[in-house]
Amino acid sequence: MALRDALQGITCPMVTPFDAGSIDESALVDVLAHLQDGGIDAVFPCGTTGEYPSLTADEHRRVVETTVDHAEVPVIAGAGATSVGETVAAIDRAADAGADAAAIVAPYFTTANAPAGNQRFFEAIIDEASLPVLLYNIPQCTGQRIEPETVAAVAERDRVVGIKDSSGDLEYFLSVLERTPEEFLCLQGYDALLVPALRMGADGGINALSNVVPEVLRAAFERADDERGRELQRDAIAPLFDACTTHDFAPATKTALAERGVIPSDEVRPPLVAVDDAGTETIGNALEAALVVTEQ
């Protein structure tokens, strides 16, 4: 499936499984098989849920390469960094590993930049990028959002595919939709807003919970315009999302995957902390309820 077509569906920002501190490549392959069995349209290794900031450059390459080797869908690799040079180097690693595109974030150390400064940052990367680029707006992690006017300006570049917006701000998302051309893909990355965003005109979703319940997210996408889509959002996605957001989301996602039997361990790297027993029970109950709703 072509990249643009795949992104107009559900993309999974994959977890990176660990075993005794090292990447568990066997478990990574198992996650990928689970996702493809669940109908995922594309995968996104080495993003926020994939604990990209905790990976070395060599581990980044290995995760992307392993994903590409076993994927039957397009691969968009996370490549965010604080400098143009480091970002371009990460994109090059992803390209060498066989990825179809790369996702980049706003610089997350210098957070008081004027929109014009961030525009220069993105354009400098895009001019050197060896892959198509997806913008990734996640201000809760980077400390700043990619302003709608910056998105609109950068969207004019041919190498830019679209944006993943994980801000949880529908007003922002609508502003980006209104300012960008039709061929620029606007993808909702905040799971609790997937169906509302699709009804507003989102082209697809890149959603962490698709690691755990890919079939639920795919069904919600397909049925977003009718009552079944709203039911899946309200009774399956939202409660599981709420259970996971009582903890750091990446560890919670791994806990849910382990509860479903997809990965053997919910191990995370510092500074993240694994979910405790009480949290595991809460997440497990929400997962069980979500699967019941899906089967109705």
C-alpha positions in Angstrom: 0.0 0.0 0.0 1.3 3.5 -0.9 2.3 5.7 2.0 -0.3 8.4 1.6 -3.1 5.8 1.2 -1.9 3.9 4.3 -1.8 7.1 6.4 -5.5 7.7 5.6 -6.3 4.9 8.1 -4.8 3.9 11.4 -1.1 4.0 12.0 0.4 2.4 15.2 3.2 4.2 17.1 4.8 1.0 18.2 6.2 0.2 21.6 9.9 -0.9 21.9 10.0 -4.1 24.0 12.9 -4.6 26.3 14.4 -7.6 28.1 16.9 -7.0 30.9 17.7 -3.6 29.5 18.2 -4.6 25.9 15.8 -4.4 22.9 13.8 -7.6 22.6 13.7 -8.0 18.9 11.6 -11.2 19.0 8.9 -9.4 21.0 9.1 -6.5 18.6 8.3 -8.9 15.7 5.4 -10.4 17.8 4.0 -6.9 18.3 4.2 -6.2 14.6 2.4 -9.5 13.8 -0.3 -8.6 16.3 -0.8 -5.2 14.7 -1.0 -6.5 11.2 -3.5 -9.2 12.2 -5.5 -6.4 13.7 -5.7 -4.5 10.5 -3.2 -1.7 11.1 -2.5 0.4 7.9 1.0 1.6 8.8 3.5 1.5 11.7 5.5 4.2 13.4 8.5 2.8 15.4 10.7 5.0 17.6 8.1 7.6 18.5 7.0 8.7 22.0 5.4 5.4 22.8 8.5 3.6 21.4 10.7 5.4 24.0 12.8 7.0 21.2 14.6 9.4 23.5 15.9 6.4 25.5 17.4 4.7 22.4 21.0 5.0 21.1 21.6 5.8 17.4 22.5 2.1 16.8 19.3 0.9 18.6 17.2 3.4 16.6 18.6 1.8 13.4 18.1 -1.7 14.6 14.5 -1.1 15.6 13.6 0.5 12.3 15.5 -2.2 10.4 13.7 -5.0 12.3 10.4 -3.4 11.7 11.0 -2.9 8.0 12.2 -6.5 7.6 8.9 -7.9 9.0 6.4 -5.2 8.0 3.8 -5.7 5.3 2.7 -2.1 5.7 4.5 1.3 5.3 6.9 2.3 8.1 7.2 5.9 9.3 10.3 6.1 11.6 10.6 8.6 14.5 13.5 10.9 13.9 13.0 13.9 16.3 16.0 15.7 17.7 17.0 19.2 18.9 19.3 20.1 16.1 19.0 20.1 12.3 22.1 18.0 11.9 21.0 15.3 14.4 17.5 15.2 12.9 18.9 14.8 9.4 21.3 12.0 10.6 18.3 10.2 12.2 16.3 10.5 9.0 19.3 9.1 7.1 19.5 6.1 9.5 15.9 5.4 9.0 16.3 5.7 5.2 19.2 3.3 5.2 17.1 0.9 7.3 14.3 1.0 4.6 11.7 3.3 6.2 9.2 5.0 4.0 9.0 8.3 5.8 10.3 10.0 9.0 8.5 12.0 11.7 10.1 15.1 13.2 9.2 17.2 16.2 9.7 20.8 17.3 13.1 21.3 19.1 12.5 20.3 22.7 15.2 22.2 24.6 14.9 25.7 23.1 11.2 26.1 23.7 10.7 29.9 23.5 11.3 30.0 19.7 9.3 32.4 17.5 7.2 30.6 14.9 9.7 31.9 12.2 12.5 30.2 14.0 10.7 26.9 14.1 9.8 27.3 10.4 13.5 27.8 9.6 14.3 24.7 11.7 11.8 22.5 9.8 12.7 23.9 6.4 16.4 23.3 6.9 15.6 19.6 7.8 13.2 19.1 4.9 15.8 20.6 2.4 18.2 17.8 3.4 15.8 15.0 4.2 16.4 11.7 2.5 12.8 10.6 3.2 9.3 12.2 3.1 8.6 14.0 6.3 5.7 14.0 8.8 5.5 16.8 11.3 4.7 15.7 14.8 3.0 18.1 17.2 3.2 17.0 20.8 3.7 20.1 23.0 3.3 18.2 26.3 6.6 16.5 25.5 8.5 19.2 23.5 7.4 22.2 25.6 6.0 24.1 22.6 3.5 23.5 19.8 4.0 23.9 16.1 1.9 26.9 15.4 -0.7 26.6 12.7 0.9 29.3 10.6 4.2 27.4 10.8 2.4 24.2 9.7 0.8 26.0 6.8 4.1 27.5 5.6 6.0 24.2 5.9 3.1 22.3 4.2 4.0 24.0 0.9 7.2 21.9 0.7 6.8 18.9 -1.5 8.6 16.5 0.9 6.1 17.1 3.7 3.3 14.5 3.9 1.3 15.9 6.8 1.1 16.2 10.6 0.4 14.0 13.5 -1.2 16.2 16.2 -1.1 14.7 19.7 -1.9 17.9 21.6 -5.4 17.0 22.5 -6.6 20.4 21.3 -9.4 20.1 18.8 -9.4 23.9 18.2 -5.7 23.7 17.2 -6.5 20.7 15.0 -9.3 22.5 13.2 -7.0 25.5 12.7 -4.5 23.3 11.0 -7.2 21.6 8.9 -8.4 25.0 7.7 -4.9 26.4 6.8 -3.4 23.5 4.9 -4.1 22.1 1.4 -6.3 19.1 0.9 -3.3 16.9 0.0 -1.7 17.6 3.3 -2.7 14.8 5.7 -4.0 15.9 9.1 -3.7 12.9 11.5 -5.2 12.7 15.0 -2.7 11.4 17.6 -4.8 11.9 20.7 -6.7 8.7 21.1 -9.6 10.2 23.1 -10.4 12.5 20.2 -10.1 10.0 17.3 -13.7 9.8 16.3 -14.5 13.5 16.9 -11.5 14.5 14.8 -12.4 12.1 12.0 -15.9 13.6 11.9 -14.3 17.1 11.6 -12.2 16.0 8.6 -9.1 14.2 9.9 -7.5 11.9 7.4 -6.6 9.2 9.8 -5.1 8.5 13.2 -1.8 7.6 14.7 -2.9 6.2 18.1 -0.9 4.5 20.9 -3.8 2.3 21.9 -3.7 0.6 18.5 -0.7 -1.2 20.0 -3.1 -2.9 22.3 -6.5 -3.1 20.5 -5.7 -2.5 16.8 -9.0 -4.0 15.8 -10.9 -1.4 18.0 -9.1 1.6 16.5 -9.5 0.2 13.0 -13.3 -0.4 13.5 -13.7 3.1 15.0 -12.0 4.6 11.9 -14.2 2.7 9.5 -17.4 3.5 11.4 -16.6 7.1 12.6 -19.6 8.6 10.8 -22.2 6.4 12.4 -23.4 5.3 15.9 -21.1 2.3 16.0 -18.0 4.6 15.7 -19.3 6.8 18.6 -20.0 3.7 20.7 -16.5 2.4 20.2 -15.0 5.8 21.1 -17.2 6.3 24.2 -17.3 2.7 25.6 -14.0 1.1 24.5 -11.4 3.7 23.5 -12.1 6.4 26.1 -12.2 4.2 29.2 -9.0 2.4 28.2 -7.4 5.7 27.4 -8.4 7.1 30.8 -7.0 4.0 32.6 -3.7 4.4 30.8 -3.4 8.2 31.4 -3.4 7.7 35.1 0.2 6.6 34.5 2.9 7.6 31.9 1.4 6.4 28.7 4.3 4.4 27.3 4.6 2.2 30.4 0.8 1.8 30.5 0.6 0.8 26.9 3.2 -1.9 27.6 1.3 -3.1 30.6 -1.9 -3.4 28.5 0.1 -5.3 25.8 1.5 -7.7 28.5 -2.0 -8.2 29.9 -3.2 -9.1 26.5 -0.3 -11.6 26.2 1.4 -9.9 23.2 4.7 -9.2 25.0 6.3 -11.1 27.9 7.3 -8.0 29.8 6.2 -4.4 30.4 9.8 -3.3 31.1 10.6 0.4 30.4 13.9 2.4 30.5 14.6 5.2 32.9 13.3 7.8 33.4 10.0 6.0 32.8 8.7 3.8 35.6 6.7 0.6 35.2 3.0 0.5 36.2 2.4 -0.8 39.8 0.1 -3.7 40.7 -2.9 -1.5 41.3 -2.5 0.3 38.0 -2.1 -3.0 36.2 -5.4 -4.2 37.6 -7.1 -1.0 36.5 -5.7 -1.2 33.0 -6.5 -4.9 32.7 -10.1 -4.3 33.7 -10.4 -1.5 31.1 -8.8 -3.7 28.4 -11.2 -6.5 29.2 -14.2 -4.1 29.0 -13.0 -2.7 25.7 -12.7 -6.1 24.1 -16.3 -6.9 25.3 -17.6 -3.8 23.6 -15.8 -4.7 20.4 -17.4 -8.1 20.3 -20.9 -6.8 20.7 
